[in-house]
Amino acid sequence: GQSLEQPSEVTAVEGAIVQINCTYQTSGFYGLSWYQQHDGGAPTFLSYNGLDGLEETGRFSSFLSRSDSYGYLLLQELQMKDSASYFCAVSDQNYKLSFGAGTTVTVRA
Amino acid sequence: EPEVTQTPSHQVTQMGQEVILRCVPISNHLYFYWYRQILGQKVEFLVSFYNNEISEKSEIFDDQFSVERPDGSNFTLKIRSTKLEDSAMYFCASSDPEPYHEQYFGPGTRLTVT
């Protein structure tokens, strides 16, 4: 099965940088995805790493180290609208996503 | 922009009753999924569906659950005899075959079993 660990919550001020770490134990690993969820609404795809290294998408970046079974999501220039839950998810060869428990990010003025 | 839609947004049912949750995936997507999220918990995979058959299912997806694509647009999740612990938000998602990890989620159906 799959097991993912990420911090339960993070608080930061507007303009700051936040890093959300995710460690995983899984079989048949294909890649690591990140999803954002506002107030129990629909999860929204943010980023994906299939290979080691950094992927940058605007203010958000994601990193993967397959050898360490570790990844992170970096949120830069934090804005109030970034207050949400962020989930890492591993994908395998069977077309499913297995989500972590989520990290609640609270952005303060 | 195309989106996944789900109906109803909220369903209240009594324990033991059957419910059908409906989804309209994005029209050109070929993979469909159901996930559930108990309040305050993580999103849990239930089932994936491709080419009119189940590709993968989790241990949660027991004999009480079934999925169907009755026509070219709808994708349904049926729970035959609901239990209190089935109360959750149920999300439908769809994706292209590649990249399937980029899944588009619907707004969810909140199921309350009393």
Boltz contact constraints between the chains, C-beta under 6 A:
constraints:
  - contact:
      token1: [A, 31]
      token2: [B, 101]
      max_distance: 6.0
  - contact:
      token1: [A, 33]
      token2: [B, 101]
      max_distance: 6.0
  - contact:
      token1: [A, 42]
      token2: [B, 105]
      max_distance: 6.0
  - contact:
      token1: [A, 42]
      token2: [B, 107]
      max_distance: 6.0
  - contact:
      token1: [A, 43]
      token2: [B, 105]
      max_distance: 6.0
  - contact:
      token1: [A, 45]
      token2: [B, 102]
      max_distance: 6.0
  - contact:
      token1: [A, 48]
      token2: [B, 101]
      max_distance: 6.0
  - contact:
      token1: [A, 91]
      token2: [B, 101]
      max_distance: 6.0
  - contact:
      token1: [A, 94]
      token2: [B, 56]
      max_distance: 6.0
  - contact:
      token1: [A, 95]
      token2: [B, 31]
      max_distance: 6.0
  - contact:
      token1: [A, 95]
      token2: [B, 48]
      max_distance: 6.0
  - contact:
      token1: [A, 95]
      token2: [B, 55]
      max_distance: 6.0
  - contact:
      token1: [A, 95]
      token2: [B, 100]
      max_distance: 6.0
  - contact:
      token1: [A, 96]
      token2: [B, 45]
      max_distance: 6.0
  - contact:
      token1: [A, 96]
      token2: [B, 48]
      max_distance: 6.0
  - contact:
      token1: [A, 96]
      token2: [B, 56]
      max_distance: 6.0
  - contact:
      token1: [A, 99]
      token2: [B, 42]
      max_distance: 6.0
  - contact:
      token1: [A, 99]
      token2: [B, 43]
      max_distance: 6.0
  - contact:
      token1: [A, 101]
      token2: [B, 42]
      max_distance: 6.0
  - contact:
      token1: [A, 102]
      token2: [B, 42]
      max_distance: 6.0
